[in-house]
Amino acid sequence: LTDFLERYGGSKTPRARELFDRCLAECPSENASDFYLLYGDYEENHGLTKRALGVYERMCNAVPAAEKYTAYRLYIAKAIQYLGVTSARPIYEAAISTLVDSPASRICLEYAKMETGLRETDRARAVLVYGAQLADPRRDPDYWKAWHEFEVSNGNEETFREMLRVKRSVQAAFSTVNYNSAEIGAGAPKVETLTEESALEMIAKSEGVEVDSKKQPLIGGFVQGKRKAEVADLGEVERRAARLRQATAAPDTGGDEIDIDDIDDDEEEEEEPSNSAARSTTGVTEKAIPTALYGGLAPSTEK
């Protein structure tokens, strides 16, 4: 194909078109972009502009998804160059409906910029509103920054509030979507994993348990330890319990009946110390307290 074009140039245009069509029919889509560009350039130089734009349109539909954004931008640039700015509107619309979210939102920004240059503020705002549903504020902050600047320059308070309302609704729609940290451009903070040994040490410290690090646990997840206030020897615990029972045991009364005479004897024995205390005070004389000290509270002696 290259030898034919170098030899004949534009003198055999129908034959060159046939060769291009046969080549593109058999060429895989991954390698077709170079042949479409060569075909379009040939039509621009030796053929018709309409046919050249048709070749670029075919390229947009044939290339892989990763190359569609570049293909549509080239197609739009060629259409504006040969047919004028307004001729690019249907191409923009086709590109927005074909591309995935991120490239489609960038096409929307370019479309809105073109409409703003034509003083079509309402059309530009409509494009931005449509593209907002494709732009996640977490991944595409440039889109919302451009819309913010557009409303500051060309809008009013009502349109600005509408932009904020749309942004909140889009944030709510994308709130359940998760991305990798590399996709949103900011790495998540590294979190150190808590190992089993560290977790056991934290629990032991909070519970006041001394963990013997030299002894391996018999069962995974458990450790052998001892409390500071406890005795590990079982025999010592039993001896302490026996001494406690002996100290708190009640004396044997020899029967279940209660002897009232024994109770009376006990009461008499308790009264004897008080009588002895009374006898020890016989050598003390008593003296009456003057009534003047009582004042109005003096006891009455009249009967």
C-alpha positions as CSV (number, residue, x, y, z in Angstrom):
1,L,0.0,0.0,0.0
2,T,2.8,2.4,0.8
3,D,4.6,1.6,-2.5
4,F,1.4,2.2,-4.4
5,L,0.9,5.6,-2.9
6,E,4.5,6.6,-3.4
7,R,4.3,5.6,-7.1
8,Y,0.9,6.8,-8.2
9,G,0.0,9.4,-5.6
10,G,-3.4,10.8,-6.4
11,S,-3.6,9.7,-10.0
12,K,-5.3,6.4,-9.2
13,T,-7.7,7.4,-6.4
14,P,-10.4,4.7,-7.0
15,R,-7.7,2.0,-6.9
16,A,-6.1,3.5,-3.7
17,R,-9.5,3.5,-2.0
18,E,-10.1,-0.1,-2.9
19,L,-6.8,-1.1,-1.4
20,F,-7.5,0.9,1.8
21,D,-10.9,-0.8,2.2
22,R,-9.5,-4.2,1.7
23,C,-6.7,-3.5,4.1
24,L,-9.0,-2.2,6.8
25,A,-11.4,-5.2,6.4
26,E,-8.6,-7.6,7.3
27,C,-6.7,-5.6,9.8
28,P,-7.3,-6.2,13.5
29,S,-8.8,-3.3,15.5
30,E,-5.7,-2.9,17.7
31,N,-3.6,-1.9,14.6
32,A,-6.3,-0.2,12.5
33,S,-5.7,3.3,13.7
34,D,-2.6,3.8,11.7
35,F,-4.3,2.8,8.5
36,Y,-7.3,5.0,9.2
37,L,-5.0,8.0,9.7
38,L,-3.2,7.2,6.4
39,Y,-6.5,6.8,4.6
40,G,-7.9,10.0,6.0
41,D,-4.8,11.9,5.1
42,Y,-5.0,10.6,1.5
43,E,-8.6,11.7,1.2
44,E,-7.7,15.2,2.5
45,N,-4.9,15.6,0.0
46,H,-6.2,13.7,-3.1
47,G,-9.9,13.1,-2.5
48,L,-13.0,14.7,-1.0
49,T,-13.4,16.3,2.4
50,K,-16.6,14.5,3.0
51,R,-15.0,11.2,2.4
52,A,-12.2,12.1,4.7
53,L,-14.6,12.9,7.5
54,G,-16.3,9.6,6.8
55,V,-13.0,7.8,7.3
56,Y,-12.5,9.5,10.6
57,E,-16.0,8.5,11.7
58,R,-15.3,4.9,10.8
59,M,-12.1,5.1,12.8
60,C,-14.0,6.2,15.9
61,N,-16.3,3.1,15.7
62,A,-13.5,0.6,14.9
63,V,-10.7,1.4,17.2
64,P,-10.5,-0.1,20.8
65,A,-12.2,1.6,23.7
66,A,-8.9,3.0,25.0
67,E,-8.3,4.9,21.8
68,K,-11.8,6.2,21.2
69,Y,-11.4,9.4,23.1
70,T,-8.4,10.4,21.0
71,A,-10.2,9.3,17.8
72,Y,-13.2,11.5,18.6
73,R,-11.1,14.5,19.4
74,L,-9.4,14.1,16.0
75,Y,-12.7,13.8,14.3
76,I,-14.1,16.9,16.0
77,A,-11.0,18.9,15.1
78,K,-11.3,17.9,11.5
79,A,-15.0,18.7,11.4
80,I,-14.5,22.1,12.9
81,Q,-11.7,22.8,10.4
82,Y,-13.7,21.9,7.3
83,L,-17.3,22.4,8.2
84,G,-17.3,25.0,11.0
85,V,-17.8,25.0,14.8
86,T,-21.5,24.1,14.8
87,S,-21.0,21.0,12.8
88,A,-19.2,19.4,15.8
89,R,-22.3,19.3,17.9
90,P,-23.6,15.9,16.7
91,I,-20.1,14.5,17.0
92,Y,-19.9,15.7,20.6
93,E,-23.2,14.0,21.3
94,A,-22.2,10.8,19.7
95,A,-18.9,10.8,21.6
96,I,-20.7,11.4,25.0
97,S,-23.1,8.5,24.4
98,T,-20.3,6.1,23.3
99,L,-17.4,6.8,25.8
100,V,-17.2,5.6,29.3
101,D,-17.6,8.0,32.3
102,S,-14.2,9.6,32.7
103,P,-13.6,10.3,29.0
104,A,-17.2,11.3,28.5
105,S,-17.0,13.9,31.2
106,R,-13.9,15.4,29.6
107,I,-15.8,15.6,26.3
108,C,-18.6,17.3,28.1
109,L,-16.2,20.0,29.3
110,E,-14.9,20.6,25.8
111,Y,-18.5,20.7,24.5
112,A,-19.5,23.2,27.1
113,K,-16.4,25.3,26.4
114,M,-17.3,25.4,22.7
115,E,-20.9,26.5,23.5
116,T,-19.7,29.1,25.9
117,G,-17.5,30.5,23.2
118,L,-20.6,30.7,21.0
119,R,-22.4,32.6,23.7
120,E,-24.8,29.7,24.2
121,T,-24.8,29.8,28.0
122,D,-28.0,27.7,28.4
123,R,-26.7,25.0,26.1
124,A,-23.4,24.9,27.9
125,R,-25.1,24.7,31.3
126,A,-27.3,21.8,30.0
127,V,-24.2,20.0,28.8
128,L,-22.5,20.5,32.2
129,V,-25.6,19.2,34.0
130,Y,-25.7,16.1,31.9
131,G,-22.0,15.4,32.3
132,A,-22.2,15.9,36.1
133,Q,-23.8,12.4,36.4
134,L,-20.6,10.9,34.9
135,A,-18.1,12.8,37.1
136,D,-17.5,11.5,40.6
137,P,-16.3,14.4,42.8
138,R,-13.7,12.2,44.4
139,R,-12.1,11.2,41.2
140,D,-12.8,14.1,38.9
141,P,-12.6,17.4,40.9
142,D,-11.5,19.3,37.8
143,Y,-14.9,18.9,36.3
144,W,-16.6,20.5,39.3
145,K,-14.0,23.2,39.4
146,A,-14.7,24.1,35.8
147,W,-18.4,24.2,36.4
148,H,-17.9,26.3,39.5
149,E,-15.9,28.8,37.4
150,F,-18.5,28.8,34.7
151,E,-21.3,29.7,37.1
152,V,-19.3,32.4,38.7
153,S,-18.6,34.0,35.3
154,N,-22.0,33.4,33.6
155,G,-24.5,32.4,36.2
156,N,-26.5,33.9,39.1
157,E,-27.4,32.8,42.6
158,E,-30.1,30.5,41.5
159,T,-28.0,28.6,38.9
160,F,-25.1,28.4,41.5
161,R,-27.5,26.8,44.0
162,E,-28.6,24.4,41.4
163,M,-25.0,23.4,40.7
164,L,-24.5,22.7,44.4
165,R,-27.7,20.7,44.6
166,V,-26.6,18.6,41.6
167,K,-23.2,18.1,43.2
168,R,-24.8,16.8,46.4
169,S,-27.0,14.4,44.5
170,V,-24.0,13.1,42.5
171,Q,-22.0,12.6,45.7
172,A,-24.9,10.6,47.2
173,A,-25.1,8.5,44.0
174,F,-21.4,7.7,44.1
175,S,-21.2,7.2,47.9
176,T,-21.6,3.4,47.6
177,V,-18.9,3.1,44.9
178,N,-15.5,2.1,46.1
179,Y,-12.2,2.7,44.3
180,N,-8.6,1.7,44.8
181,S,-6.4,4.4,46.4
182,A,-4.3,4.5,43.2
183,E,-7.5,5.4,41.2
184,I,-8.5,8.4,43.3
185,G,-4.9,9.6,43.4
186,A,-4.3,9.6,47.1
187,G,-2.9,6.6,48.9
188,A,-4.7,5.5,52.0
189,P,-2.8,5.7,55.3
190,K,-0.9,2.5,56.1
191,V,-2.5,0.6,58.9
192,E,-0.3,-1.8,60.9
193,T,-1.8,-5.2,61.5
194,L,-2.2,-6.1,65.1
195,T,-0.5,-9.5,65.6
196,E,-1.7,-12.2,68.0
197,E,1.1,-11.6,70.4
198,S,0.5,-7.9,70.6
199,A,-3.2,-8.4,71.2
200,L,-2.5,-10.9,74.0
201,E,-0.1,-8.5,75.6
202,M,-2.6,-5.7,75.5
203,I,-5.3,-7.9,77.1
204,A,-2.9,-9.1,79.8
205,K,-1.9,-5.6,80.7
206,S,-5.5,-4.4,81.0
207,E,-6.5,-7.4,83.1
208,G,-3.4,-7.3,85.4
209,V,-2.2,-10.7,84.2
210,E,1.5,-11.5,84.0
211,V,2.2,-13.5,80.8
212,D,5.2,-15.8,80.7
213,S,6.7,-15.1,77.3
214,K,9.1,-18.1,77.6
215,K,6.3,-20.6,77.7
216,Q,4.4,-21.4,74.5
217,P,0.6,-21.6,74.7
218,L,-0.8,-25.1,74.7
219,I,-3.7,-24.1,72.6
220,G,-3.6,-21.4,69.8
221,G,-4.9,-18.1,71.0
222,F,-4.5,-18.8,74.8
223,V,-1.7,-18.2,77.1
224,Q,-0.7,-19.4,80.6
225,G,-0.5,-16.7,83.2
226,K,-1.0,-16.0,86.9
227,R,-2.5,-13.2,88.8
228,K,-0.5,-11.2,91.3
229,A,-2.9,-11.7,94.2
230,E,-3.5,-15.4,93.6
231,V,-1.5,-18.5,94.6
232,A,-0.9,-21.1,92.0
233,D,-0.4,-24.0,94.4
234,L,-3.7,-25.9,95.0
235,G,-2.5,-27.5,98.2
236,E,-1.8,-24.1,99.8
237,V,-5.3,-23.0,98.9
238,E,-6.9,-26.1,100.6
239,R,-4.8,-25.5,103.7
240,R,-6.0,-21.9,104.0
241,A,-9.6,-23.0,103.5
242,A,-9.3,-25.6,106.3
243,R,-7.9,-23.0,108.7
244,L,-10.7,-20.6,107.9
245,R,-13.3,-23.3,108.6
246,Q,-11.7,-24.0,112.0
247,A,-11.7,-20.4,113.0
248,T,-15.3,-19.8,112.1
249,A,-16.7,-23.1,113.4
250,A,-19.3,-22.7,116.3
251,P,-18.7,-24.7,119.6
252,D,-20.8,-27.9,120.0
253,T,-23.7,-27.3,122.5
254,G,-24.4,-31.0,122.8
255,G,-28.0,-30.8,121.8
256,D,-30.7,-28.9,120.1
257,E,-32.6,-27.9,123.3
258,I,-32.0,-24.5,124.9
259,D,-31.8,-24.3,128.7
260,I,-33.5,-21.2,130.0
261,D,-31.7,-21.5,133.4
262,D,-28.3,-21.4,131.7
263,I,-29.4,-18.1,130.0
264,D,-30.4,-16.6,133.4
265,D,-27.1,-17.6,134.9
266,D,-25.3,-15.9,132.1
267,E,-27.3,-12.7,132.7
268,E,-26.5,-12.8,136.4
269,E,-22.8,-13.2,135.5
270,E,-23.0,-10.1,133.2
271,E,-24.6,-8.1,136.1
272,E,-21.8,-8.8,138.5
273,P,-19.2,-6.5,136.9
274,S,-21.7,-3.6,137.0
275,N,-22.3,-4.2,140.8
276,S,-18.6,-4.3,141.4
277,A,-18.2,-1.0,139.6
278,A,-20.9,0.4,141.7
279,R,-19.2,-0.8,144.9
280,S,-16.0,0.9,143.7
281,T,-17.7,4.3,143.8
282,T,-18.9,4.2,147.4
283,G,-16.2,6.6,148.6
284,V,-17.5,9.4,146.3
285,T,-19.9,12.0,147.7
286,E,-22.7,13.5,145.8
287,K,-23.7,17.2,145.8
288,A,-26.8,18.9,144.3
289,I,-26.4,21.2,141.3
290,P,-27.6,24.8,142.0
291,T,-30.9,25.6,140.4
292,A,-29.5,28.9,139.0
293,L,-27.6,26.9,136.4
294,Y,-30.8,25.5,135.0
295,G,-32.4,28.9,134.3
296,G,-35.9,28.5,133.0
297,L,-35.4,24.8,132.7
298,A,-35.0,24.2,136.4
299,P,-37.1,21.2,137.6
300,S,-40.2,22.0,139.7
301,T,-40.1,20.7,143.3
302,E,-43.7,21.4,143.9
303,K,-46.0,18.4,143.9
